[in-house]
Amino acid sequence: MHNETEKKLLDSGFSVDEVLKITQSIKDREVVNDSSINKEINALSGFFKMVIGLFLFILIIMFFDLFISNQLSFPQVAIRLVVAAFILFAANLVLPLKLGIKAFRYMKRNKKNKI
């Protein structure tokens, strides 16, 4: 059940609870320093940034199209501003999404270690 490090700690006088805390902190440190999770998060955030940039580019093109064709009216400008605000709001959701994915992976890995 116990690996060599846990056996050595138990033999040197640590209690079972202390050994469990030490091994859990080692596992936590390994998860925090895991570069594969950070790579996935960076790839995902890069994808969302690309999609948001694409939406903003299309919005700017549509705005200039209306401006050039002299069909610029208040409702059209208002609709485009609402769409731009929605896109910028979606852009602000990227960071919590990144943190949620990191927390999900952390919990998933800890469940595997406990079983």
Buried (B, 14 or more C-beta within 10 A) or exposed (E): EEEEEBEEBBEEEBEEEEBEEBBEEEBEEEBEEBEEBEEBBEEBBEEBEEBBEEBBEEBEEBBEEBEEEEEEEEEBEEEBEEBBEEBEEEBEEBEEEBEEBBEEBBEEBBEEEEE
